[in-house]
Amino acid sequence: MSEQALPAGRVPACAEVSVGDRLPDRTIHVDRARLVQYAGASLDRNRIHWDERFAKSVGLPDVIAHGMFTMGSAVTVVSDWAGDAGRVVEYGVRFTKPVVVPYETGADIEVSGVVKKVDTEARRATVELTARSDGEKVLGKALAVVQLD
């Protein structure tokens, strides 16, 4: 296990990737404006994503980010590392906690990734992502499979 930091922005060669390699970390900031934009683009206009009073009335602590926004934001760590989003051939997560987005400060999603498996025959790497917000893990079993050069 090498635990080296891998460079981003180009398709890595299979021989350059080892189990334990770390992808560059990323912090994604999300605020209410970004949630409203995402709601419009995704057509998910559920009020829990933009209306604080409504979100609290249904038992949430505040407005929450869309799960798919969180999932999509997290995988950018992998697609940027691979240099091409089309190289992500599989991706799945389990939603463990919502990302709470206060009006005044917004929220940060901190994402890191580590190579868990390298299949030299198929020329693929499996990357496990960790996504946290406010110190809490917000995605579980987040695995992306990348087609290598």
DOLOLO-7716 format. One line per 3 residues: number of its first residue (from 1); their letters; for each residue x, y, z of N, C-alpha, C. Coordinates in nm, 4 decimals. Example, Ala and Ser with C-alpha at 12.3 -4.5 7.8 and 13.67 -1.06 7.14 Angstrom:
<nodes>
1 = as = 1.3190:-0.5690:0.7800:1.2300:-0.4500:0.7800:1.3200:-0.3300:0.7800 | 1.2850:-0.2250:0.7080:1.3670:-0.1060:0.7140:1.2900:0.0030:0.7870;
</nodes>
This chain:
<nodes>
1 = mse = 0.0843:-0.1178:0.0000:0.0000:0.0000:0.0000:0.0887:0.1238:0.0000 | 0.0760:0.2087:-0.1014:0.1702:0.3189:-0.1167:0.1276:0.4470:-0.0470 | 0.0006:0.4734:-0.0386:-0.0545:0.5934:0.0247:0.0047:0.7226:-0.0302;
4 = qal = 0.0408:0.7232:-0.1567:0.0903:0.8460:-0.2193:-0.0281:0.9279:-0.2674 | -0.0060:1.0566:-0.2816:-0.1079:1.1427:-0.3406:-0.0923:1.1364:-0.4918 | -0.2037:1.1124:-0.5597:-0.1998:1.0997:-0.7048:-0.2285:1.2334:-0.7708;
7 = pag = -0.1636:1.2629:-0.8831:-0.1921:1.3877:-0.9546:-0.3297:1.3822:-1.0209 | -0.3892:1.4971:-1.0419:-0.5215:1.5051:-1.1036:-0.5104:1.5546:-1.2463 | -0.6163:1.5296:-1.3236:-0.6311:1.5941:-1.4516:-0.5903:1.5159:-1.5741;
10 = rvp = -0.5461:1.3936:-1.5609:-0.5150:1.3132:-1.6784:-0.5510:1.1688:-1.6464 | -0.5755:1.0918:-1.7483:-0.6093:0.9514:-1.7283:-0.4834:0.8786:-1.6809 | -0.4875:0.8216:-1.5611:-0.3681:0.7536:-1.5121:-0.3468:0.6197:-1.5831;
13 = aca = -0.2218:0.5825:-1.5982:-0.1894:0.4502:-1.6498:-0.2074:0.3503:-1.5367 | -0.2514:0.2315:-1.5713:-0.2771:0.1288:-1.4708:-0.1537:0.1039:-1.3835 | -0.0360:0.1049:-1.4441:0.0875:0.0798:-1.3697:0.1193:0.1906:-1.2700;
16 = evs = 0.0569:0.3078:-1.2866:0.0838:0.4211:-1.1975:-0.0053:0.4226:-1.0741 | -0.1026:0.3324:-1.0667:-0.2019:0.3349:-0.9593:-0.1846:0.2121:-0.8715 | -0.1833:0.2361:-0.7397:-0.1686:0.1271:-0.6440:-0.2749:0.1369:-0.5359;
19 = vgd = -0.3083:0.0231:-0.4788:-0.3991:0.0211:-0.3649:-0.3398:0.1089:-0.2548 | -0.4218:0.1951:-0.1986:-0.3770:0.2859:-0.0933:-0.3467:0.4263:-0.1419 | -0.3348:0.4446:-0.2734:-0.3106:0.5783:-0.3269:-0.4280:0.6700:-0.2925;
22 = rlp = -0.3967:0.7947:-0.2593:-0.4981:0.8926:-0.2227:-0.5191:0.9917:-0.3360 | -0.6452:1.0205:-0.3631:-0.6795:1.1228:-0.4615:-0.6746:1.2588:-0.3938 | -0.6588:1.3669:-0.4707:-0.6595:1.5005:-0.4093:-0.7940:1.5282:-0.3413;
25 = drt = -0.7870:1.5751:-0.2172:-0.9082:1.6094:-0.1414:-0.9745:1.7320:-0.2029 | -1.1024:1.7470:-0.1740:-1.1758:1.8631:-0.2236:-1.2807:1.9026:-0.1203 | -1.3008:2.0333:-0.1082:-1.4115:2.0865:-0.0281:-1.5070:2.1563:-0.1231;
28 = ihv = -1.6325:2.1156:-0.1192:-1.7366:2.1740:-0.2033:-1.8261:2.2579:-0.1140 | -1.8352:2.3862:-0.1436:-1.9228:2.4732:-0.0656:-2.0600:2.4779:-0.1312 | -2.1618:2.4685:-0.0513:-2.2988:2.4748:-0.1020:-2.3753:2.5788:-0.0213;
31 = dra = -2.4473:2.6644:-0.0924:-2.5311:2.7642:-0.0261:-2.6710:2.7555:-0.0851 | -2.7614:2.8364:-0.0341:-2.9008:2.8294:-0.0783:-2.9146:2.8588:-0.2275 | -2.8381:2.9538:-0.2791:-2.8480:2.9862:-0.4210:-2.8130:2.8641:-0.5064;
34 = rlv = -2.7095:2.7925:-0.4663:-2.6692:2.6732:-0.5414:-2.7772:2.5652:-0.5355 | -2.8441:2.5536:-0.4198:-2.9525:2.4558:-0.4084:-3.0699:2.4918:-0.4978 | -3.1027:2.6206:-0.5053:-3.2123:2.6642:-0.5923:-3.1763:2.6373:-0.7389;
37 = qya = -3.0506:2.6639:-0.7763:-3.0063:2.6354:-0.9124:-3.0164:2.4858:-0.9422 | -2.9735:2.4043:-0.8466:-2.9796:2.2596:-0.8658:-3.1250:2.2126:-0.8753 | -3.2110:2.2701:-0.7930:-3.3533:2.2337:-0.7970:-3.4110:2.2604:-0.9356;
40 = gas = -3.3755:2.3734:-0.9934:-3.4238:2.4060:-1.1269:-3.3693:2.3119:-1.2325 | -3.2418:2.2782:-1.2231:-3.1799:2.1906:-1.3227:-3.2286:2.0472:-1.3104 | -3.2504:2.0010:-1.1877:-3.2881:1.8609:-1.1651:-3.4389:1.8389:-1.1655;
43 = ldr = -3.5143:1.9480:-1.1582:-3.6605:1.9449:-1.1454:-3.7058:1.8873:-1.0108 | -3.6137:1.8787:-0.9144:-3.6495:1.8374:-0.7785:-3.6691:1.9649:-0.6968 | -3.7905:2.0130:-0.6950:-3.8205:2.1405:-0.6298:-3.8831:2.1219:-0.4922;
46 = nri = -3.8553:2.0096:-0.4300:-3.9075:1.9839:-0.2963:-3.8665:2.0975:-0.2030 | -3.9608:2.1485:-0.1275:-3.9364:2.2664:-0.0437:-3.8339:2.2426:0.0663 | -3.8050:2.1196:0.1025:-3.7031:2.0938:0.2054:-3.5651:2.1392:0.1603;
49 = hwd = -3.5500:2.1643:0.0309:-3.4199:2.2043:-0.0232:-3.4019:2.3549:-0.0354 | -3.5055:2.4334:-0.0065:-3.4902:2.5779:-0.0204:-3.5733:2.6606:0.0779 | -3.6728:2.6017:0.1443:-3.7633:2.6750:0.2334:-3.7388:2.6324:0.3784;
52 = erf = -3.6676:2.7183:0.4519:-3.6277:2.6862:0.5893:-3.7476:2.6556:0.6789 | -3.8504:2.7398:0.6730:-3.9668:2.7164:0.7601:-4.0329:2.5830:0.7280 | -4.0461:2.5516:0.6021:-4.1069:2.4244:0.5637:-4.0201:2.3075:0.6098;
55 = aks = -3.8897:2.3152:0.5864:-3.7992:2.2069:0.6264:-3.8099:2.1806:0.7766 | -3.8120:2.2859:0.8548:-3.8234:2.2695:1.0005:-3.9600:2.2149:1.0401 | -4.0642:2.2517:0.9646:-4.1994:2.2037:0.9985:-4.2154:2.0534:0.9772;
58 = vgl = -4.1297:1.9934:0.8943:-4.1361:1.8486:0.8735:-4.0283:1.7749:0.9523 | -3.9664:1.8446:1.0491:-3.8743:1.7801:1.1420:-3.7278:1.7863:1.1062 | -3.6926:1.8574:1.0027:-3.5510:1.8712:0.9677:-3.4893:1.9878:1.0449;
61 = pdv = -3.3584:1.9852:1.0673:-3.2943:2.0942:1.1414:-3.2890:2.2250:1.0628 | -3.2939:2.2164:0.9308:-3.2846:2.3319:0.8411:-3.3013:2.2779:0.6999 | -3.2809:2.3615:0.6001:-3.2802:2.3184:0.4612:-3.1693:2.2154:0.4436;
64 = iah = -3.1943:2.1143:0.3600:-3.0918:2.0137:0.3324:-3.0618:2.0096:0.1828 | -2.9388:1.9754:0.1519:-2.8983:1.9602:0.0119:-2.9642:1.8357:-0.0464 | -2.9890:1.8392:-0.1744:-3.0396:1.7226:-0.2459:-2.9379:1.6090:-0.2318;
67 = gmf = -2.9854:1.4893:-0.2106:-2.8948:1.3746:-0.2030:-2.8149:1.3570:-0.3304 | -2.8804:1.3758:-0.4438:-2.8106:1.3589:-0.5710:-2.7086:1.4709:-0.5951 | -2.7332:1.5888:-0.5384:-2.6336:1.6957:-0.5452:-2.5079:1.6519:-0.4698;
70 = tmg = -2.5286:1.5986:-0.3491:-2.4166:1.5527:-0.2672:-2.3408:1.4406:-0.3384 | -2.4153:1.3451:-0.3917:-2.3548:1.2320:-0.4610:-2.2747:1.2798:-0.5829 | -2.3339:1.3680:-0.6612:-2.2670:1.4197:-0.7802:-2.1456:1.5042:-0.7478;
73 = sav = -2.1558:1.5825:-0.6414:-2.0418:1.6651:-0.6010:-1.9247:1.5785:-0.5574 | -1.9538:1.4721:-0.4843:-1.8474:1.3856:-0.4325:-1.7702:1.3175:-0.5448 | -1.8387:1.2725:-0.6486:-1.7705:1.1973:-0.7542:-1.6807:1.2859:-0.8403;
76 = tvv = -1.6947:1.4177:-0.8286:-1.6045:1.5041:-0.9062:-1.4589:1.4851:-0.8649 | -1.4356:1.4416:-0.7421:-1.2990:1.4104:-0.6991:-1.2405:1.3021:-0.7898 | -1.3212:1.2036:-0.8224:-1.2753:1.0920:-0.9063:-1.2666:1.1340:-1.0528;
79 = sdw = -1.3703:1.1998:-1.1032:-1.3692:1.2365:-1.2457:-1.2587:1.3375:-1.2764 | -1.2335:1.4307:-1.1856:-1.1232:1.5247:-1.2066:-0.9885:1.4536:-1.2034 | -0.9735:1.3590:-1.1119:-0.8495:1.2819:-1.1034:-0.8271:1.2025:-1.2319;
82 = agd = -0.9336:1.1415:-1.2829:-0.9223:1.0596:-1.4039:-0.9079:1.1440:-1.5294 | -0.9439:1.2724:-1.5208:-0.9313:1.3606:-1.6352:-1.0483:1.3569:-1.7305 | -1.1478:1.2716:-1.7014:-1.2624:1.2562:-1.7910:-1.3739:1.1869:-1.7137;
85 = agr = -1.4877:1.2542:-1.6996:-1.6011:1.1950:-1.6266:-1.6494:1.0661:-1.6918 | -1.6289:1.0505:-1.8209:-1.6700:0.9299:-1.8911:-1.5925:0.8061:-1.8502 | -1.4810:0.8249:-1.7815:-1.4022:0.7105:-1.7336:-1.4595:0.6496:-1.6058;
88 = vve = -1.5541:0.7180:-1.5424:-1.6221:0.6603:-1.4252:-1.7293:0.5669:-1.4807 | -1.7043:0.4363:-1.4712:-1.7932:0.3384:-1.5338:-1.8949:0.2789:-1.4370 | -1.8728:0.2954:-1.3082:-1.9680:0.2532:-1.2054:-1.9567:0.3498:-1.0886;
91 = ygv = -2.0704:0.3752:-1.0236:-2.0686:0.4631:-0.9065:-2.1948:0.4382:-0.8250 | -2.1768:0.4196:-0.6972:-2.2911:0.4007:-0.6087:-2.2581:0.4487:-0.4695 | -2.3599:0.4923:-0.3982:-2.3432:0.5385:-0.2605:-2.4643:0.4958:-0.1782;
94 = rft = -2.4501:0.5081:-0.0495:-2.5621:0.4987:0.0430:-2.5680:0.6340:0.1138 | -2.6865:0.6934:0.1175:-2.7033:0.8219:0.1859:-2.7160:0.7942:0.3352 | -2.6250:0.8509:0.4152:-2.6242:0.8214:0.5589:-2.6780:0.9366:0.6434;
97 = kpv = -2.6493:1.0594:0.6040:-2.6986:1.1785:0.6740:-2.7165:1.2894:0.5718 | -2.8143:1.3776:0.5964:-2.8295:1.4901:0.5033:-2.7243:1.5978:0.5280 | -2.6971:1.6751:0.4240:-2.6110:1.7924:0.4363:-2.7023:1.9099:0.4700;
100 = vvp = -2.6898:1.9596:0.5924:-2.7710:2.0721:0.6392:-2.7064:2.2009:0.5904 | -2.7878:2.2895:0.5308:-2.7359:2.4101:0.4674:-2.7982:2.5342:0.5322 | -2.7363:2.5874:0.6388:-2.7875:2.7093:0.7023:-2.7808:2.8286:0.6072;
103 = yet = -2.8758:2.9174:0.6178:-2.8833:3.0333:0.5287:-2.7585:3.1212:0.5397 | -2.7149:3.1480:0.6625:-2.6067:3.2441:0.6846:-2.4710:3.1947:0.6361 | -2.4421:3.0682:0.6573:-2.3068:3.0185:0.6319:-2.2962:2.9190:0.5175;
106 = gad = -2.4066:2.8598:0.4783:-2.3993:2.7497:0.3847:-2.3339:2.6299:0.4524 | -2.2854:2.5369:0.3729:-2.2232:2.4159:0.4273:-2.1088:2.3739:0.3366 | -2.0148:2.3022:0.3942:-1.9046:2.2449:0.3181:-1.9178:2.0935:0.3171;
109 = iev = -1.8915:2.0359:0.2013:-1.8824:1.8910:0.1876:-1.7361:1.8607:0.1602 | -1.6740:1.7902:0.2534:-1.5318:1.7573:0.2414:-1.5204:1.6149:0.1889 | -1.4532:1.6004:0.0745:-1.4480:1.4711:0.0069:-1.3028:1.4258:-0.0077;
112 = sgv = -1.2800:1.2999:0.0246:-1.1489:1.2394:0.0020:-1.1709:1.1043:-0.0654 | -1.0673:1.0559:-0.1314:-1.0774:0.9280:-0.2000:-0.9493:0.8491:-0.1888 | -0.9646:0.7178:-0.1831:-0.8488:0.6292:-0.1759:-0.8748:0.5089:-0.2675;
115 = vkk = -0.7711:0.4664:-0.3375:-0.7812:0.3498:-0.4258:-0.7884:0.2251:-0.3376 | -0.8949:0.1460:-0.3559:-0.9147:0.0248:-0.2770:-0.8813:-0.1015:-0.3545 | -0.8867:-0.0926:-0.4874:-0.8613:-0.2119:-0.5691:-0.8112:-0.1676:-0.7058;
118 = vdt = -0.7165:-0.2420:-0.7590:-0.6690:-0.2195:-0.8953:-0.6775:-0.3525:-0.9691 | -0.7523:-0.3529:-1.0782:-0.7659:-0.4716:-1.1629:-0.6827:-0.4450:-1.2885 | -0.5607:-0.5000:-1.2917:-0.4697:-0.4722:-1.4031:-0.5182:-0.5349:-1.5323;
121 = ear = -0.5881:-0.6458:-1.5236:-0.6382:-0.7109:-1.6448:-0.7476:-0.6266:-1.7119 | -0.8419:-0.5780:-1.6322:-0.9504:-0.4944:-1.6868:-0.9089:-0.3485:-1.6983 | -0.7936:-0.3143:-1.6421:-0.7418:-0.1774:-1.6417:-0.8384:-0.0827:-1.5720;
124 = rat = -0.8829:-0.1244:-1.4532:-0.9779:-0.0457:-1.3747:-0.9301:-0.0325:-1.2306 | -0.9701:0.0782:-1.1702:-0.9414:0.1010:-1.0284:-1.0726:0.1308:-0.9573 | -1.0866:0.0773:-0.8371:-1.2020:0.1074:-0.7530:-1.1583:0.2062:-0.6467;
127 = vel = -1.2291:0.3185:-0.6397:-1.1972:0.4256:-0.5453:-1.3091:0.4344:-0.4423 | -1.2704:0.4371:-0.3162:-1.3676:0.4578:-0.2083:-1.3627:0.6053:-0.1684 | -1.4801:0.6673:-0.1693:-1.4911:0.8085:-0.1325:-1.5422:0.8219:0.0092;
130 = tar = -1.4938:0.9232:0.0778:-1.5471:0.9616:0.2074:-1.5942:1.1052:0.1944 | -1.7211:1.1281:0.2280:-1.7789:1.2627:0.2212:-1.8327:1.2980:0.3591 | -1.7886:1.4129:0.4100:-1.8305:1.4594:0.5421:-1.8812:1.6022:0.5325;
133 = sdg = -1.9775:1.6318:0.6185:-2.0244:1.7690:0.6334:-2.0489:1.7920:0.7816 | -1.9978:1.9022:0.8308:-2.0103:1.9352:0.9725:-1.9612:1.8206:1.0613 | -1.8542:1.7543:1.0159:-1.7927:1.6468:1.0931:-1.8627:1.5125:1.0836;
136 = ekv = -1.9743:1.5059:1.0127:-2.0518:1.3825:1.0007:-2.0353:1.3213:0.8626 | -2.0248:1.1895:0.8581:-2.0181:1.1187:0.7310:-2.1567:1.1253:0.6656 | -2.1634:1.1762:0.5406:-2.2921:1.1934:0.4738:-2.3167:1.0912:0.3628;
139 = lgk = -2.2131:1.0206:0.3213:-2.2273:0.9124:0.2240:-2.1573:0.7895:0.2778 | -2.2191:0.6747:0.2598:-2.1580:0.5486:0.2980:-2.1450:0.4601:0.1754 | -2.0558:0.3640:0.1824:-2.0358:0.2705:0.0721:-2.0243:0.3421:-0.0619;
142 = ala = -1.9529:0.4535:-0.0623:-1.9351:0.5326:-0.1832:-1.8173:0.4761:-0.2621 | -1.8486:0.4048:-0.3696:-1.7463:0.3400:-0.4508:-1.7618:0.3801:-0.5965 | -1.6511:0.4166:-0.6582:-1.6498:0.4509:-0.8001:-1.5459:0.3640:-0.8690;
145 = vvq = -1.5826:0.3096:-0.9830:-1.4898:0.2301:-1.0636:-1.4498:0.3138:-1.1842 | -1.3184:0.3249:-1.2049:-1.2622:0.4096:-1.3096:-1.1875:0.3252:-1.4112 | -1.2171:0.3520:-1.5376:-1.1407:0.2883:-1.6462:-1.0101:0.3642:-1.6620;
148 = ld = -0.8988:0.2936:-1.6467:-0.7678:0.3559:-1.6561:-0.7180:0.3522:-1.7992 | -0.6089:0.4235:-1.8241:-0.5477:0.4316:-1.9573:-0.4954:0.2958:-1.9980;
</nodes>
